[in-house]
Amino acid sequence: MSLLTRFKAEELGVLAVILAIIISDDQSADELDLLGNFIAAVGTIILVISSQKGILKAQQEQQTAEDAMQQLKARIEELEAAVSASALPRS
């Protein structure tokens, strides 16, 4: 699909129009309804998959950030303990 990402938005629009005209040639209204509904269904499912991938990626990034935060907190606690242990008693 990286081929589609090479086009500008306007170029994709023109390509869609050309494909629709070519596909529609010599098709009945019922056939076009069926094909259009099928293509719309495929598009809808692609959008659902894309949305779910985005949600899962965001959750993974959130978990990674939380893990990093916990590691930093643990390291801070270790350093505070090391500083406390090495501190000389004051007179």
C-alpha positions as CSV (number, residue, x, y, z in Angstrom):
1,M,0.0,0.0,0.0
2,S,3.0,2.3,0.1
3,L,2.2,3.0,-3.5
4,L,-0.9,5.0,-2.5
5,T,1.1,7.1,0.0
6,R,3.2,8.5,-2.9
7,F,0.2,10.3,-4.4
8,K,-1.1,13.8,-3.4
9,A,-4.6,13.9,-2.1
10,E,-5.9,15.5,-5.3
11,E,-4.2,12.8,-7.4
12,L,-5.9,10.1,-5.3
13,G,-9.2,11.8,-5.9
14,V,-8.7,11.8,-9.7
15,L,-7.6,8.2,-9.6
16,A,-10.7,7.2,-7.7
17,V,-12.9,9.0,-10.2
18,I,-11.1,7.2,-13.1
19,L,-11.4,3.8,-11.5
20,A,-15.1,4.4,-10.7
21,I,-15.8,5.3,-14.3
22,I,-13.9,2.3,-15.7
23,I,-15.5,-0.1,-13.3
24,S,-19.0,1.3,-13.9
25,D,-18.8,0.9,-17.6
26,D,-21.4,-1.7,-18.9
27,Q,-22.7,-2.4,-15.4
28,S,-26.4,-2.4,-14.5
29,A,-27.7,-0.2,-11.7
30,D,-28.2,-3.3,-9.5
31,E,-24.6,-4.4,-10.2
32,L,-23.3,-1.0,-9.4
33,D,-25.4,-0.9,-6.1
34,L,-23.9,-4.2,-5.1
35,L,-20.4,-3.3,-6.0
36,G,-20.6,0.1,-4.3
37,N,-22.0,-1.4,-1.1
38,F,-19.3,-4.0,-1.2
39,I,-16.6,-1.4,-1.6
40,A,-18.1,0.7,1.2
41,A,-18.2,-2.3,3.5
42,V,-14.5,-3.1,2.8
43,G,-13.7,0.6,3.5
44,T,-15.6,0.5,6.7
45,I,-13.8,-2.6,7.9
46,I,-10.5,-1.1,7.0
47,L,-11.3,2.0,9.1
48,V,-12.3,-0.2,12.1
49,I,-9.0,-2.1,11.8
50,S,-7.1,1.2,11.6
51,S,-8.9,2.6,14.6
52,Q,-8.1,-0.5,16.7
53,K,-4.5,-0.4,15.7
54,G,-4.3,3.2,16.8
55,I,-5.9,2.4,20.1
56,L,-3.6,-0.5,20.7
57,K,-0.5,1.6,19.8
58,A,-1.7,4.4,22.2
59,Q,-2.1,1.8,25.0
60,Q,1.3,0.4,24.3
61,E,2.9,3.8,24.4
62,Q,1.1,4.6,27.6
63,Q,2.3,1.4,29.2
64,T,5.8,2.1,28.0
65,A,5.7,5.6,29.6
66,E,4.3,4.1,32.8
67,D,7.1,1.5,32.9
68,A,9.7,4.2,32.3
69,M,8.2,6.3,35.1
70,Q,8.3,3.3,37.5
71,Q,12.0,2.6,36.6
72,L,12.9,6.3,37.2
73,K,11.1,6.3,40.6
74,A,12.9,3.1,41.6
75,R,16.3,4.6,40.5
76,I,15.5,7.8,42.5
77,E,14.8,5.7,45.6
78,E,18.0,3.8,45.1
79,L,20.0,7.0,44.8
80,E,18.3,8.6,47.8
81,A,19.1,5.5,49.8
82,A,22.7,5.5,48.7
83,V,23.0,9.2,49.6
84,S,21.5,8.6,53.0
85,A,23.7,5.7,53.7
86,S,26.9,7.5,52.7
87,A,26.0,10.7,54.6
88,L,28.4,11.5,57.4
89,P,26.8,12.1,60.8
90,R,26.8,15.8,61.7
91,S,28.2,17.0,65.0
